[in-house]
Amino acid sequence: MQIILSENCLALQGVIGRDYGFHIECRKQNFYAVRNTGHVPPDGHWRFIVLCAEMARDGLLIKNIRVSGYELKAALTEQGLLASANRVNADYEYCAAEILDLKTLLGL
């Protein structure tokens, strides 16, 4: 997942929360969500995506996110939400607003 920072934020790296199993890294002047080594809760990936989408909605630090449909399917599958994962288009790239709309549509 790529994280696009707002104009108010020059850099955002590290752990946002302890219970997600993901952190943010800078790679070639772009910011990405990266899975931590060690324990990652089954719902951690999905919750981290939603957290970043909510932060993008608020617009203070994050302007938007880009999540491949493949990664989104994987996050929902890891959580055991197979029916929801099957409704995701693996060939599409989702933005923050679409993630929040999907969350509402799927009742998650």
trRosetta pair geometry for C-beta under 8 A, 3 or more apart (Angstrom, degrees):
i j d omega theta_ij theta_ji phi_ij phi_ji
1 32 6.6 139 77 -158 51 68
1 33 4.2 13 59 27 107 119
1 49 6.3 -168 -86 -108 160 88
1 52 7.0 127 139 69 142 162
1 65 5.8 2 176 -177 108 113
1 66 6.8 167 -160 81 60 51
1 67 4.7 -11 -114 -97 99 82
1 68 7.9 -133 -86 10 59 71
1 71 6.1 -168 -57 127 83 158
2 30 6.2 -37 -144 171 107 119
2 31 7.1 107 -166 79 62 57
2 32 5.7 -40 -104 -98 53 76
2 65 6.7 158 84 -161 55 59
2 66 4.3 4 53 51 105 103
2 67 8.0 -155 30 -65 64 45
3 12 7.0 -91 123 77 139 124
3 24 6.1 -34 23 -132 155 120
3 31 4.3 -57 67 104 101 107
3 32 6.6 -180 9 -92 88 20
3 33 6.5 103 -37 -39 111 81
3 52 6.1 -100 -107 -157 108 132
3 62 5.8 -70 -169 -128 100 114
3 65 5.5 -21 -107 -108 58 85
4 31 7.6 172 -77 50 22 103
4 56 7.8 61 61 -117 87 117
4 62 6.9 95 74 -166 54 74
4 63 4.8 -67 113 65 97 101
4 64 4.5 4 54 60 124 80
4 65 6.7 -160 17 -81 82 32
4 66 7.2 69 -25 -15 108 94
5 9 4.4 -120 -174 88 114 108
5 10 7.4 76 134 -160 155 2
5 11 7.4 -67 -84 -96 165 16
5 12 5.8 163 -101 3 117 115
5 31 6.3 77 -39 13 101 143
5 61 6.7 -57 -143 166 82 62
5 62 6.3 -71 -115 -112 45 48
5 63 6.2 53 124 0 19 97
6 9 5.2 76 55 15 79 101
6 59 5.6 104 -97 -179 140 64
6 60 6.5 -156 23 129 157 16
6 61 6.0 178 19 163 111 10
6 62 6.3 47 -25 86 91 5
6 63 4.3 141 -85 -60 60 85
7 63 7.4 72 -19 -73 63 128
8 60 6.5 -65 73 -174 143 51
8 61 7.2 -90 85 -96 103 39
9 12 5.7 11 167 -45 133 109
9 60 7.6 82 -43 135 119 58
9 61 4.6 77 -65 -147 153 63
9 62 7.5 -25 39 -60 155 39
11 26 6.5 -33 -145 -67 102 140
11 31 7.8 155 -150 -78 58 126
12 24 5.6 -11 121 111 86 155
12 31 6.1 41 64 -139 89 159
12 61 5.7 99 -87 173 143 117
12 62 7.2 -73 34 -71 170 84
13 23 7.7 42 179 159 60 100
13 24 5.4 -136 -126 99 39 91
13 25 6.2 53 -138 -116 98 33
13 26 5.6 -60 -82 -19 121 97
13 31 7.3 -133 -80 -128 72 109
14 23 5.8 -66 173 -164 25 114
14 24 6.4 -9 41 53 33 85
15 18 6.6 45 163 -84 136 52
15 20 7.9 167 -158 47 86 109
15 23 4.7 -56 -81 -106 61 103
15 36 8.0 28 -98 -74 106 129
16 20 7.0 16 65 15 95 149
16 23 7.4 166 -2 -126 72 55
16 24 6.9 65 -37 -13 101 111
16 48 7.6 131 52 -137 126 89
16 51 6.5 154 113 135 145 140
16 52 7.9 -179 -10 -73 169 80
17 20 5.2 90 76 -15 97 111
17 48 7.9 -157 49 -102 107 81
17 51 7.0 -122 8 -136 131 167
19 41 6.5 6 176 -3 77 140
19 44 6.8 -145 143 -110 59 99
19 47 7.8 -29 110 99 93 150
20 40 7.8 -14 138 -147 45 84
20 41 7.5 -89 -141 35 19 105
20 44 4.6 129 -171 -164 42 92
20 45 7.8 116 -180 -70 82 25
20 47 5.8 -137 -116 90 89 105
20 48 4.2 101 -170 -73 130 104
20 51 7.0 -75 -95 13 142 149
21 35 6.4 -3 141 -152 92 74
21 36 5.1 -129 -171 36 55 108
21 38 7.8 -144 -135 87 90 80
21 39 6.7 -107 -105 117 114 55
21 40 3.0 115 -178 -126 155 78
21 41 5.9 -167 -24 18 127 66
21 44 3.8 56 23 144 113 159
21 45 7.1 -49 75 -56 115 64
21 48 7.4 -108 59 -39 70 135
22 33 5.1 9 175 -175 130 101
22 34 6.5 150 -158 74 77 36
22 35 5.8 -47 -101 -102 78 42
22 36 6.3 -136 -85 -16 22 86
22 40 7.4 61 -46 -130 71 117
22 44 6.6 160 -12 149 94 104
22 45 6.8 103 -45 -108 130 56
22 48 4.3 46 42 -128 139 168
23 33 7.5 155 81 -151 25 58
23 34 5.8 -29 67 62 74 89
23 36 6.0 81 -8 -70 100 94
24 31 5.6 11 -178 -178 108 107
24 32 7.1 157 -151 79 63 32
24 33 6.1 -40 -95 -95 66 53
24 34 7.3 133 -118 14 16 87
25 31 7.1 167 85 -149 34 62
25 32 5.7 -24 63 62 83 84
25 34 4.8 20 3 -8 119 136
26 29 7.1 8 -176 -106 102 17
26 30 7.2 151 -155 76 61 31
26 31 5.5 -34 -97 -94 65 72
27 30 5.9 -31 71 66 72 83
27 31 7.8 136 22 -103 70 23
27 32 5.8 -11 18 10 117 121
33 48 6.2 133 -154 141 140 127
33 49 7.6 -114 13 -82 175 65
33 52 6.8 -95 -65 -46 130 156
35 40 6.1 -35 -159 -76 100 152
35 45 7.5 -19 -97 -94 102 101
36 40 6.3 155 56 -77 89 97
40 44 4.9 -133 -180 59 79 146
40 45 6.9 47 163 -46 127 87
41 44 4.0 120 56 -40 82 104
41 47 8.0 6 81 22 119 131
42 78 5.5 -171 -162 149 65 81
42 79 5.3 124 143 -111 89 46
42 80 6.6 20 163 -15 136 97
43 46 5.5 -60 -165 49 65 110
43 47 5.4 64 139 -24 88 110
43 78 7.6 172 -82 109 29 94
43 79 4.5 66 -99 -116 69 109
44 47 5.8 -61 -141 42 27 108
44 48 6.1 29 160 -22 66 108
45 48 5.9 -56 -149 33 26 110
45 49 6.7 27 153 -18 61 104
45 74 7.1 -67 139 112 159 88
45 75 3.9 -142 119 -125 112 90
45 78 5.5 65 30 57 132 148
45 79 7.5 -135 55 -42 93 97
46 49 5.8 -54 -152 34 32 112
46 50 6.4 28 153 -15 66 107
46 75 4.3 140 -70 156 70 108
46 76 6.0 90 -90 -80 126 53
46 78 7.3 -169 -24 66 98 103
46 79 5.1 -22 -2 -36 140 141
46 81 7.7 65 -81 21 160 134
46 108 7.6 -96 169 171 134 143
47 50 5.6 -55 -146 40 34 111
47 51 6.1 40 153 -25 66 105
48 51 5.5 -48 -144 34 32 115
48 52 6.5 29 157 -15 63 104
49 52 6.1 -60 -152 39 28 107
49 53 6.3 28 151 -19 64 109
49 65 7.4 172 -154 128 70 157
49 67 5.9 50 -141 -96 119 155
49 71 8.0 156 -89 129 134 107
49 72 7.0 128 -154 -109 166 77
49 75 5.8 17 -9 -156 140 173
49 99 6.1 -141 151 -153 102 143
50 53 5.5 -54 -146 38 33 114
50 54 6.2 34 155 -19 67 104
50 99 6.6 -163 -100 149 56 118
50 100 7.5 109 -142 -90 77 67
50 103 6.0 90 -115 -89 115 146
50 108 8.0 -139 -81 114 142 117
51 54 5.8 -55 -148 37 29 110
51 55 6.4 29 152 -18 64 106
52 55 5.5 -51 -146 37 34 113
52 56 6.4 38 151 -22 64 102
52 62 6.0 -142 -165 -172 75 175
52 65 5.0 81 131 -67 118 148
52 96 7.2 -119 122 -108 76 104
53 56 5.5 -51 -150 34 33 113
53 57 6.6 39 148 -23 63 100
53 65 6.0 -88 -81 30 65 132
53 96 4.1 162 -139 -150 72 78
53 97 7.7 -179 -164 -47 103 21
53 99 4.1 -123 -96 82 153 132
53 100 5.2 -178 147 -48 127 89
53 103 7.8 167 86 -18 152 135
54 57 5.4 -45 -150 29 36 116
54 58 6.7 33 151 -14 64 103
54 100 7.1 118 -76 -90 64 117
55 58 5.7 -55 -151 39 35 110
55 60 7.3 -83 -168 48 79 87
55 61 6.0 -36 175 60 118 99
55 62 4.3 67 117 32 106 124
56 59 6.9 38 180 -76 37 52
56 62 4.5 -69 -77 116 68 105
56 63 6.2 14 -140 115 86 18
56 64 5.1 87 -153 -105 133 30
56 65 5.6 -121 -46 -11 147 88
56 96 3.5 -110 82 -106 146 167
56 97 7.9 -108 110 -41 120 62
57 96 6.3 -159 -48 147 72 124
57 97 7.3 118 -90 -88 90 67
57 100 6.4 56 -61 -48 134 157
58 62 8.0 66 60 53 86 85
59 62 7.5 -104 -118 78 25 52
59 63 6.5 40 -136 -113 73 52
62 65 6.7 7 173 -52 129 90
62 96 7.6 141 129 -83 115 148
64 95 5.6 -30 -169 -162 113 103
64 96 5.1 -137 -145 -3 61 115
65 95 6.7 141 70 -159 58 50
65 96 4.9 100 28 -67 89 88
65 99 7.2 -3 71 -8 121 145
66 93 5.5 -2 -168 176 95 115
66 94 7.5 145 -156 75 44 46
66 95 6.4 -22 -96 -99 59 64
67 71 5.4 -119 -172 79 84 120
67 72 5.3 93 137 -58 120 100
67 93 7.0 153 74 -163 36 64
67 94 4.8 -26 66 64 93 98
67 95 7.9 169 21 -86 80 17
67 99 6.5 69 28 -76 139 123
68 71 4.6 94 60 5 87 99
68 72 6.9 -153 94 -4 46 86
68 90 7.7 26 152 -171 90 57
68 92 8.0 145 -163 88 51 40
68 93 5.7 -38 -103 -106 52 74
68 94 7.7 114 -155 17 3 81
69 72 5.4 -55 -145 40 35 114
69 73 6.2 41 154 -22 68 103
69 88 5.3 168 -161 155 89 97
69 89 4.8 -79 -127 97 154 57
69 90 4.3 -178 113 -134 112 19
69 91 5.9 -19 44 28 143 23
69 92 4.4 79 -49 53 129 70
69 93 6.9 -97 -23 -73 79 31
69 94 6.5 110 -76 -23 66 100
70 73 5.8 -52 -149 34 28 112
70 74 6.5 29 152 -19 62 107
70 90 4.8 61 -77 -161 66 90
71 74 5.5 -54 -149 36 33 114
71 75 6.4 36 152 -23 66 103
72 75 5.7 -50 -148 32 32 112
72 76 6.6 25 156 -12 64 106
72 85 8.0 170 126 -129 71 71
72 88 5.0 -158 108 -160 114 150
72 94 5.9 52 -52 16 149 140
72 99 7.5 -146 -114 -110 126 94
72 102 7.9 13 -172 112 140 166
73 76 6.1 -62 -150 41 30 105
73 77 6.0 29 153 -20 67 112
73 85 4.7 88 -153 -164 69 93
73 88 4.8 -162 -75 79 81 132
73 90 5.4 -20 -17 -92 145 92
74 77 5.6 -57 -143 39 29 112
74 78 6.2 36 156 -25 65 104
74 85 8.0 109 -41 -136 14 124
75 78 5.8 -50 -149 30 28 113
75 79 6.8 20 153 -12 60 107
76 79 5.8 -61 -154 40 34 109
76 81 4.4 -80 -176 75 88 109
76 82 7.7 149 131 -84 96 22
76 84 4.9 -129 -166 98 138 105
76 85 3.8 179 95 -75 118 86
76 88 6.6 158 16 -15 145 139
77 80 7.6 51 -178 -70 33 18
77 81 7.3 -99 -75 60 25 63
77 82 6.3 55 -117 -97 71 66
77 85 4.6 64 -59 -99 78 164
81 84 4.1 -13 151 36 113 120
81 85 5.9 132 100 -27 76 89
81 106 7.8 71 172 162 136 136
81 108 7.1 18 -129 -104 162 121
82 85 5.4 -52 -142 36 33 115
82 86 6.4 38 157 -24 65 103
83 86 5.9 -52 -153 30 30 113
83 87 7.2 27 149 -19 59 104
84 87 5.8 -59 -159 30 38 111
84 88 7.3 42 146 -28 65 100
84 106 4.6 70 -128 -161 111 141
84 108 6.6 68 -126 -63 159 124
85 88 5.8 -50 -161 18 41 115
87 106 6.6 172 65 -93 145 113
88 92 7.9 -138 175 51 71 110
88 102 7.4 50 -97 -155 91 145
89 92 4.0 52 95 2 116 120
94 98 4.5 -136 -157 94 87 125
94 99 5.5 107 145 -61 126 79
94 102 7.1 -30 -143 -13 145 143
95 98 5.1 91 52 13 67 105
95 99 7.2 -123 102 -10 34 90
96 99 5.7 -54 -150 31 32 113
96 100 6.6 24 156 -13 66 105
97 100 5.9 -57 -151 39 33 107
97 101 6.3 34 151 -18 66 107
98 101 5.4 -52 -143 39 34 114
98 102 6.1 38 155 -21 66 105
99 102 5.7 -54 -148 37 28 112
99 103 6.4 35 151 -25 63 104
100 103 5.5 -45 -147 30 34 117
100 104 6.7 32 154 -15 62 103
101 104 5.9 -58 -154 38 32 109
101 105 6.1 32 151 -20 67 110
102 105 5.4 -54 -139 39 32 113
102 106 5.9 15 165 -5 68 111
102 108 8.0 3 125 25 74 125
103 106 6.5 -65 -141 46 21 98
103 108 4.9 -95 -152 64 69 103
104 107 7.5 26 -179 -74 30 36
